[in-house]
Amino acid sequence: MPVVATARGQAAYAAAAAAGKINLIVGRAVSMTAEQARAMRPAPVARPREHVARFRQAGVDGFRLAAPLELKAGGSALPDKFSGTAYSGGFVPDYEVVIDLATTTFNQKLPLLDNHYRGGIVGVVESASAKDHRMVVGGRLFSDMAGSAAERIAQLAQRGVPFEMSVGLYAFNTEHVPAGKSVAVNGQVFNGPVNVLRKGQVREVSIVTLGADPATTVKVFTR
């Protein structure tokens, strides 16, 4: 089966053509058999077996890396577990609502998101429960994913940055309690005006810088 090269390669093959190794076609292209093409391939160039890095700082002239360069996420283990209060059971001032945990449902395993961004999965909730009128969660933070939001969250938490939590509540019913009235929810009494969100479903939990519920907390730690 012939192998065809463009005219740009004609000059390179002129000497070979003179030696009878290939044939020129119409003065514009050259052809050869596959076997002839393989015979004319240049010998492969061996890759260097080491990388050389030179530093001229603090009197250090240089050193050699005898192995391929490897980049790591950090010099020490990053936190990869978390636990916290996703909802405190109290009044959420930003939205003037209370979530009724007695009628709220959620799965034991939920996606952990970065600031409610659906494409920003940073971990997984592996346990969720309504405990003492609070929603308490725990699970894994994917801090081993280099360059990810999860890695950055772990790095910041390792440096002492506090984070809060938030829940993504869907398909709820709203009960409006007007001024002058009160309602008992989550073991507390709330005076109107307030909106009580009932029969909703928590479908995700997020790690956030500032949550709508200021009483939420999250702790990240190493396994």
C-alpha positions in Angstrom: 0.0 0.0 0.0 1.6 3.3 -1.0 2.4 6.1 1.5 2.1 9.6 0.0 4.0 12.7 1.2 3.2 16.3 0.1 5.5 18.3 -2.2 7.1 19.9 0.9 8.9 16.7 1.5 10.2 16.4 -2.1 13.5 18.1 -1.5 14.1 15.9 1.6 13.6 12.8 -0.5 15.6 13.9 -3.5 18.8 12.0 -2.5 16.8 8.9 -1.7 15.1 9.1 -5.1 18.4 9.3 -6.8 19.5 6.2 -5.0 16.4 4.4 -6.3 14.8 4.0 -2.9 11.7 6.0 -3.7 9.9 7.2 -6.9 8.8 10.8 -7.7 5.2 11.2 -8.9 4.2 14.0 -11.2 6.8 16.2 -9.6 4.4 17.1 -6.8 4.4 14.1 -4.5 6.4 11.1 -3.7 5.3 7.5 -3.0 6.9 4.5 -1.3 5.9 1.3 0.1 5.1 1.0 3.8 8.2 -1.1 4.3 10.4 1.6 2.6 8.8 4.3 4.7 9.6 2.4 7.9 13.2 1.9 6.7 13.6 5.6 6.3 12.3 6.7 9.7 14.9 8.4 11.8 16.2 6.6 14.9 14.2 7.5 18.0 15.7 10.0 20.3 16.0 8.7 23.8 14.5 10.9 26.5 16.9 12.1 29.2 16.8 10.0 32.3 16.9 12.9 34.7 15.8 16.4 35.2 18.3 19.0 36.1 17.2 21.9 38.3 19.6 24.8 39.1 19.1 27.3 41.9 21.3 30.3 42.6 19.8 31.4 45.9 21.3 31.4 49.3 24.6 30.2 47.9 23.2 27.0 46.5 24.7 26.4 43.1 22.5 23.5 42.1 21.3 20.0 42.5 20.0 17.2 40.4 16.6 15.4 40.5 17.4 11.8 39.6 13.7 11.0 39.2 10.8 12.5 37.1 9.4 15.7 38.6 6.3 15.0 40.8 3.8 17.7 42.0 1.9 17.1 45.2 -1.1 19.0 46.7 0.7 19.9 49.9 3.5 19.0 52.2 1.2 17.5 54.9 -2.0 15.6 55.0 -5.1 17.7 54.4 -8.3 17.3 56.3 -10.6 14.8 54.6 -13.5 14.3 57.0 -16.1 16.8 58.2 -19.0 17.0 60.7 -21.3 19.9 61.6 -24.7 21.4 62.1 -26.3 22.0 58.7 -29.4 23.6 60.2 -29.7 24.8 63.8 -33.5 24.5 64.0 -33.9 28.3 64.6 -35.1 31.4 62.8 -33.2 32.1 59.6 -33.1 35.9 59.5 -32.1 36.4 55.8 -35.3 34.7 54.7 -37.5 35.1 57.8 -38.2 31.4 57.8 -38.1 28.4 60.1 -37.7 24.9 58.7 -39.9 22.3 60.5 -37.5 19.4 61.0 -40.3 17.1 62.2 -41.8 17.1 58.7 -38.6 17.5 56.7 -37.1 14.5 54.9 -33.5 13.7 53.7 -31.4 10.8 52.6 -28.5 9.5 54.7 -26.2 10.1 51.7 -26.2 13.5 50.1 -23.9 15.6 47.9 -21.7 18.1 49.7 -21.5 21.2 47.5 -19.4 24.4 47.5 -21.9 27.3 48.1 -24.9 25.5 46.6 -23.2 25.3 43.2 -24.6 22.1 41.5 -21.5 21.5 39.6 -19.2 22.1 42.6 -19.2 18.8 44.4 -16.6 18.9 47.2 -17.5 15.8 49.1 -20.3 13.5 50.3 -22.6 13.5 53.3 -22.6 9.9 54.7 -24.7 10.5 57.8 -27.6 12.9 58.5 -30.0 13.0 61.4 -32.4 15.4 63.2 -30.8 15.5 66.7 -31.9 17.8 69.4 -34.0 19.7 66.9 -31.0 20.3 64.7 -29.9 18.7 61.4 -26.5 17.2 62.1 -24.3 15.8 59.3 -20.9 14.1 58.7 -19.0 12.7 55.8 -15.9 13.0 53.6 -14.3 16.0 52.0 -12.6 15.2 48.7 -9.4 17.2 49.6 -7.2 14.8 47.6 -8.5 16.2 44.3 -5.6 18.5 43.4 -6.7 22.0 42.3 -10.3 21.5 43.3 -12.6 23.6 45.6 -12.5 20.8 48.1 -8.7 21.0 48.3 -8.8 24.8 48.8 -11.5 24.5 51.5 -9.3 21.9 53.4 -6.2 24.2 53.0 -8.1 27.2 54.4 -9.6 25.2 57.2 -6.2 23.8 58.1 -5.1 27.4 58.5 -7.9 28.2 60.9 -10.5 29.7 58.6 -14.0 29.1 60.0 -16.8 27.8 57.7 -20.5 27.4 58.1 -23.1 25.1 56.5 -26.3 25.5 54.6 -29.1 23.2 53.3 -30.8 23.0 49.9 -34.5 22.6 50.7 -36.9 21.6 47.9 -40.7 21.0 47.5 -41.8 22.5 50.8 -45.1 23.9 51.9 -45.1 27.4 53.4 -47.2 28.3 56.4 -47.4 32.0 57.1 -47.8 33.1 60.8 -48.9 36.7 60.9 -47.9 39.3 63.5 -49.6 38.8 66.8 -49.6 35.0 66.4 -47.0 32.4 67.5 -46.1 28.9 66.4 -44.1 26.1 68.1 -41.5 24.5 65.8 -38.4 22.5 66.6 -39.0 22.7 70.4 -39.1 26.5 70.2 -41.9 29.2 70.1 -41.6 31.7 67.3 -43.6 34.9 67.2 -45.0 36.2 63.8 -44.5 37.4 61.3 -42.6 34.2 60.3 -42.9 31.6 57.5 -42.7 28.0 58.5 -41.4 25.6 55.8 -43.0 22.2 56.2 -42.8 18.8 54.4 -39.7 19.8 52.4 -36.8 17.6 51.2 -33.1 18.4 51.8 -31.4 17.3 48.7 -27.9 18.8 49.3 -25.7 20.3 52.0 -23.2 23.0 51.3 -20.1 24.4 52.9 -20.3 28.1 52.8 -18.4 31.1 54.1 -21.5 32.9 55.5 -24.6 30.8 55.9 -28.2 32.2 56.0 -28.5 30.4 59.4 -25.7 32.0 61.5 -25.9 29.3 64.1 -24.5 26.5 61.7 -21.0 25.2 62.2 -18.6 22.7 60.4 -15.5 21.0 61.5 -13.0 19.4 59.1 -10.4 17.0 60.3 -8.0 14.2 59.2 -9.2 10.7 59.3 
